[in-house]
Amino acid sequence: MPISRRRFVQSTALAATAAYATPAIAQRGGPPSGPVPASIRALKPLPGSAAPITEKERLARIDKARTLMAEQGIGAIVLETGTSMTYFANVRWGLSERPFLLVIPQKGELAYVCPGFEEARAREITTFTKDIRVWQEDEDWGATVHGILKDRGVATAKIGVEERVRFFIADGIAQAAPATKVVLATPVTAGCRMIKSPTEIALMQRANDLTIEAFRGALATLREGMTPNELGANIRAAFNAVGGPGGSAMVGFGEFSAFPHGSIKPQQLKTGDIVLIDGGCTIEGYQSDITRTTVFGKPTKRQTDVWNLELAAQNAAFKAAQVGATCESVDAAARKVITDAGFGPGYKVPGLPHRTGHGIGMDGHEWTNFVKGNKTKLAPGMCFSDEPMIAIYGEFGIRLEDCLYITENGPKFFSKQSAAIDQPFG
């Protein structure tokens, strides 16, 4: 689907893990320091599994990328180490000052660009081609890229790079191949990655199922005086127990639950506190992202009323997320519920201080977003978080987050919504 450069600039999440790359990471917890709570010990690996992405599907992705390149008038795209390289070629390589690149031409064989001393390792893990061009430490790697472009007949064409590619990579290509024009490749890569296949949906479903089970076990460990780090450690242990190693969550108690991405301030749980946990895990490279907000003890009328308003906003966004609707209309639907109740307006707090949702897939935050100004139309296969929030600084915050995917018949949640403030798992 053709997608404008402006649309991506205004709607793309530039940091895949932006939700977690915050000071609140100090509140995510390490391994449990004491005895593992009984509710965690009782957890068992979740039955079932999800099939990984096949080589056939990756080749189909490359074919689709080439179709989009033709539509965009792009002769080749150059991918740096990262999610898109893994998406197309199943190749993972550490990011460093030495470029390791994948060139996907509109026509012809793929090629990799690799530091000379890494060639043997590269040949062990690269896929879909034996064309690995090396550059030595005293050579210009850009000239190596230019050589590939000349061999593929695109040395005077538009060459695409993603918005996440570091400047020195884009500039190095432009300097070494001055007859080319370096342009944004995101309409190609996002044009592929935004639309999930049934296999991708199944992997994300698995990640969400594991997250719900881990959260259920961990929230049963709440106790007076607990710190966010202790709950975070229990969440990590719960993920390990159910089969989602590496899963984690941000934690906020009481007034600090109003901080969308947590606080580094010391906190100890006390009766009547709001408890907010936000996190997920990764299965075969595919992400989950769920937030549950509940209360430790008996909720007040104020807490219950705001929680119910938040649920109404989440439901409004879900109802609006129909095939053909614009992304901004989904944000508007959720925001209207909150502002009609006297919060806001806009991003003002008390109220909803951020967009209603973000794209999700191999990256926790990826194309595209439920946000004002984003006129991208929803299509089957797109996946988003649905997470309006009501932040009341100095008091508490309520966020309910469940991810959804778009089907031919409308949206479908990956996880069952919370039913009430004291029933976070329905």
C-alpha positions in Angstrom: 0.0 0.0 0.0 1.5 3.4 -0.9 2.3 5.4 2.2 3.6 8.9 2.2 6.9 10.0 3.7 5.1 12.7 5.8 2.7 10.2 7.2 5.5 8.0 8.5 7.4 11.0 9.9 4.3 12.0 12.0 3.2 8.5 13.0 6.2 6.2 13.3 7.6 5.0 16.6 11.3 5.7 16.2 12.4 3.7 19.2 11.1 0.1 19.2 11.3 -0.2 22.9 10.4 3.3 23.8 7.9 2.2 26.4 10.6 0.5 28.4 13.6 2.7 27.6 12.9 5.0 30.5 14.1 5.7 34.0 11.4 3.3 35.2 13.6 0.4 34.1 14.9 0.6 37.7 11.5 -0.5 38.8 11.3 -3.7 36.7 13.1 -5.9 39.1 15.7 -8.6 39.0 15.5 -12.3 40.2 13.6 -12.8 43.4 15.9 -12.2 46.3 13.9 -14.4 48.8 11.8 -17.5 48.6 9.7 -17.7 45.5 6.0 -17.0 46.4 3.6 -20.0 46.3 1.6 -18.5 43.4 4.7 -18.4 41.3 5.8 -21.9 42.3 2.4 -23.2 41.3 2.7 -21.9 37.7 3.4 -24.4 34.9 4.5 -23.9 31.4 1.6 -22.9 29.2 0.6 -25.8 27.0 0.9 -25.5 23.2 3.3 -23.6 21.0 3.3 -21.4 17.9 5.1 -22.2 14.7 8.1 -20.0 13.7 8.3 -18.1 10.5 9.4 -20.3 7.6 11.9 -19.6 4.9 9.1 -19.6 2.4 7.3 -16.8 4.2 10.5 -14.7 4.4 11.0 -15.1 0.6 7.4 -14.0 0.1 8.2 -10.9 2.2 11.2 -10.1 -0.1 8.9 -10.5 -3.2 6.4 -8.1 -1.6 9.2 -5.6 -0.8 10.3 -5.7 -4.4 6.7 -5.0 -5.6 6.6 -2.0 -3.2 10.0 -0.8 -4.4 8.7 -0.8 -8.0 5.7 1.2 -6.9 7.9 3.7 -5.1 10.5 3.9 -7.9 13.2 2.6 -5.6 16.0 0.5 -7.1 17.2 -1.1 -3.9 16.9 -0.9 -0.2 19.9 -1.1 2.2 19.1 -2.5 5.6 21.3 -2.1 8.7 21.4 -4.6 11.5 18.1 -4.6 13.2 14.5 -5.8 13.1 13.9 -5.4 9.4 17.0 -7.4 8.5 15.7 -10.2 10.8 12.2 -9.9 9.3 13.4 -10.4 5.8 16.4 -12.6 6.1 16.4 -14.1 9.7 19.9 -12.6 10.2 20.8 -11.1 13.6 24.1 -9.2 14.0 25.3 -6.8 16.6 25.2 -3.1 15.9 28.6 -1.4 15.9 30.6 1.2 14.2 31.5 -1.3 11.5 28.6 -1.5 9.0 27.0 -4.9 8.4 24.4 -4.4 5.7 21.9 -6.2 3.6 21.1 -4.9 0.1 17.8 -6.0 -1.4 17.6 -4.9 -5.0 14.3 -4.5 -6.9 15.7 -7.1 -9.3 18.5 -9.5 -8.9 20.3 -11.3 -6.1 20.6 -10.1 -2.5 24.0 -9.1 -1.2 25.5 -8.5 2.2 28.3 -6.0 3.1 30.5 -7.3 5.9 33.8 -6.4 7.7 36.5 -8.5 6.2 37.6 -10.1 9.5 33.9 -11.3 10.1 33.4 -13.0 6.7 33.7 -16.5 8.0 31.0 -15.9 10.7 28.8 -14.1 8.2 28.8 -17.0 5.9 27.6 -19.2 8.8 24.4 -17.1 9.4 23.5 -15.3 6.2 20.6 -16.5 4.0 19.2 -16.3 0.5 22.5 -15.5 -1.2 26.2 -16.3 -1.3 27.1 -12.8 -2.4 28.9 -11.4 0.7 31.1 -8.4 -0.2 33.8 -7.6 2.4 35.6 -4.4 3.2 38.9 -4.2 5.1 39.6 -1.9 8.0 41.5 0.6 5.8 38.9 0.6 3.0 35.7 2.5 2.3 32.7 0.3 3.0 30.6 2.7 1.0 32.5 1.8 -2.1 31.6 -1.9 -1.4 27.9 -0.9 -1.4 28.4 1.1 -4.6 29.9 -2.0 -6.2 26.7 -4.0 -5.4 24.5 -1.2 -6.8 26.5 -1.1 -10.0 26.3 -4.9 -10.4 22.5 -4.8 -9.9 22.1 -1.9 -12.4 20.8 0.6 -9.9 23.9 2.8 -9.3 21.9 5.8 -10.6 18.6 4.9 -9.0 16.8 5.9 -5.8 18.2 3.8 -2.9 16.1 3.4 0.2 17.1 3.4 3.9 14.8 3.2 6.9 14.4 6.1 9.3 16.2 4.1 12.0 19.4 3.8 9.9 22.2 5.8 11.5 23.2 9.0 9.7 26.7 7.9 8.9 25.3 4.9 7.0 23.0 6.9 4.8 25.6 9.6 4.3 28.3 7.0 3.5 26.1 5.5 0.7 25.4 9.0 -0.7 29.1 9.9 -0.7 30.2 6.7 -2.3 27.4 6.6 -4.9 26.7 10.2 -5.7 24.6 9.4 -8.8 22.1 7.7 -6.5 19.5 9.5 -4.4 19.1 8.2 -0.9 15.4 8.2 0.1 13.2 6.8 2.8 12.7 3.1 2.6 10.0 3.0 5.3 7.1 2.8 2.9 8.6 -0.5 1.7 9.7 -2.0 5.0 6.6 -0.8 6.9 4.4 -1.7 3.9 5.5 -5.3 4.5 5.8 -5.4 8.3 2.5 -3.6 9.2 0.4 -6.3 7.6 0.8 -9.5 9.7 0.4 -13.0 8.4 -1.6 -15.7 10.2 1.7 -17.1 11.4 2.7 -13.8 12.9 -0.7 -13.3 14.5 -0.3 -16.8 16.1 3.1 -15.9 17.5 1.8 -12.7 19.0 -1.2 -14.6 20.4 1.2 -16.9 22.1 3.1 -14.0 23.6 -0.1 -12.4 24.9 -1.3 -15.7 26.4 1.9 -16.1 28.3 1.8 -12.5 29.5 -1.7 -12.9 31.0 -0.7 -16.1 32.8 2.5 -14.5 34.2 0.6 -11.3 35.3 -2.1 -13.4 37.0 0.5 -15.3 39.0 2.5 -12.3 39.9 -0.4 -10.1 41.1 -1.4 -12.8 43.5 1.9 -12.0 45.4 0.9 -8.5 46.4 1.6 -7.7 50.1 1.8 -4.7 52.4 5.3 -3.1 52.1 6.2 -4.6 48.8 8.4 -2.5 46.5 8.0 -2.2 42.7 11.3 -4.0 42.3 10.0 -7.0 44.3 6.8 -7.2 42.2 8.9 -6.8 39.1 11.1 -9.7 40.1 8.0 -11.8 40.8 6.7 -11.0 37.3 10.0 -12.1 35.7 9.9 -15.3 37.7 6.3 -15.9 36.6 7.3 -15.4 32.9 10.1 -17.9 33.3 7.7 -20.4 34.9 5.0 -20.2 32.2 7.5 -20.4 29.3 8.2 -16.7 28.4 11.8 -16.2 29.5 12.9 -12.6 29.3 9.4 -11.2 29.9 9.2 -8.3 32.3 7.0 -5.4 33.3 7.1 -1.8 34.6 5.5 -1.4 38.0 3.9 1.7 39.6 2.1 2.0 43.0 -0.3 4.6 44.3 0.4 8.1 43.0 3.2 6.8 40.9 0.8 4.8 38.7 0.0 8.2 37.1 3.5 8.3 35.5 2.9 6.7 32.1 6.3 5.0 32.1 6.9 4.7 35.8 9.0 6.6 38.4 12.3 5.9 40.0 11.0 7.2 43.3 11.1 4.7 46.2 7.7 3.1 46.7 6.1 0.7 49.2 2.7 -0.9 48.6 0.0 0.0 51.1 -3.6 -0.9 51.4 -5.8 1.1 49.0 -3.0 1.8 46.5 -3.6 1.5 42.8 -1.2 -1.1 41.2 -0.2 -0.7 37.6 1.9 -3.2 35.7 2.8 -2.8 32.0 5.0 -5.3 30.0 5.2 -8.4 28.0 7.4 -11.0 26.4 8.8 -12.1 23.1 8.1 -15.4 21.2 10.1 -16.1 18.1 10.8 -12.4 17.8 7.2 -11.3 18.3 6.0 -9.1 21.1 3.2 -8.7 23.6 2.3 -5.6 25.5 -0.4 -5.6 28.2 -1.2 -3.3 31.1 -3.3 -4.2 34.0 -4.4 -1.8 36.7 -6.0 -2.9 39.9 -6.1 -1.9 43.6 -4.5 -3.5 46.6 -7.4 -3.8 49.0 -10.9 -2.3 48.6 -11.2 0.4 45.9 -12.6 3.8 46.6 -15.6 5.2 44.6 -13.2 7.7 43.0 -10.8 4.9 41.9 -13.7 2.8 40.6 -15.3 5.6 38.7 -12.0 6.5 36.9 -11.3 2.9 36.2 -14.7 2.4 34.6 -14.2 5.6 32.5 -10.9 4.2 31.3 -12.6 0.9 30.3 -15.2 2.9 28.4 -12.4 4.8 26.5 -10.7 1.5 25.7 -14.0 0.1 24.4 -14.6 3.2 22.3 -11.2 2.8 20.6 -11.9 -0.8 19.9 -15.3 -0.1 18.4 -13.8 2.6 16.2 -11.0 0.3 14.9 -12.8 -0.9 11.8 -11.4 -1.7 8.4 -11.1 1.5 6.4 -11.2 3.8 9.5 -8.3 6.2 9.9 -5.9 5.8 12.8 -6.7 9.2 14.1 -10.4 8.4 14.3 -9.6 5.6 16.8 -7.6 8.1 19.0 -10.5 10.6 18.7 -13.1 8.0 19.9 -11.2 7.1 23.0 -10.2 10.7 23.8 -13.8 11.9 23.5 -14.9 9.6 26.2 -12.3 11.0 28.5 -12.7 14.7 27.7 -16.5 14.4 27.9 -16.0 13.3 31.5 -14.2 16.6 32.2 -10.6 15.5 31.8 -8.1 17.0 29.4 -8.7 18.4 26.8 -6.1 17.2 24.4 -3.0 15.9 26.1 -3.5 17.9 29.3 -3.6 16.2 32.6 -5.6 15.1 34.5 -6.5 13.2 31.3 -5.0 11.2 28.5 -1.4 12.4 28.1 -0.3 10.2 25.1 -1.6 8.6 22.0 -4.3 5.9 22.3 -2.1 3.1 20.8 0.9 2.1 18.8 1.7 -0.5 16.2 3.2 -3.7 17.5 4.8 -6.8 16.0 8.5 -7.7 16.1 9.1 -4.3 17.8 7.2 -3.4 20.9 6.5 0.0 19.2 6.3 0.0 15.4 4.3 1.4 12.5 1.7 2.9 12.9 0.0 4.8 15.7 -3.5 5.7 16.9 -2.8 9.5 17.1 -4.3 12.7 15.8 -3.1 13.6 12.3 -2.4 10.0 11.2 -4.8 9.3 8.4 -3.4 5.8 7.6 -6.5 3.6 7.0 -6.8 0.3 8.9 -6.5 -2.9 7.0 -6.7 -6.6 7.9 -3.5 -7.8 9.5 -2.5 -4.5 11.2 -1.8 -4.9 15.0 -2.0 -2.2 17.6 -2.1 -1.6 21.3 -5.4 -0.1 22.7 -4.3 1.8 25.8 -5.8 5.2 26.5 -4.8 6.3 30.0 -6.2 8.6 32.6 -3.3 10.2 34.5 -4.0 12.2 37.6 -0.7 13.3 39.0 -0.5 13.3 42.8 -3.4 10.9 43.0 -3.2 7.8 40.7 -3.3 6.7 37.1 -5.4 4.1 35.3 -4.3 2.4 32.1 -5.8 -0.7 30.5 -3.9 -2.0 27.6 -4.8 -4.9 25.4 -3.4 -5.4 21.9 -5.7 -6.0 18.9 -5.4 -7.1 15.3 -7.6 -6.1 12.4 -9.6 -8.8 10.6 -11.9 -8.6 7.6 -14.7 -8.3 10.1 -13.2 -5.8 12.4 -10.9 -5.7 15.4 -10.1 -8.6 17.7 -8.3 -8.5 21.0 -5.3 -10.8 21.7 -6.2 -10.8 25.4 -9.4 -10.8 27.4 -10.1 -7.4 28.8 -10.2 -6.6 32.5 -13.8 -6.9 33.8 -13.5 -4.6 36.8 -11.0 -2.8 39.0 -10.8 -5.8 41.3 -11.1 -8.3 38.4 -8.0 -7.6 36.2 -8.3 -10.8 34.3 -12.0 -10.8 33.5 
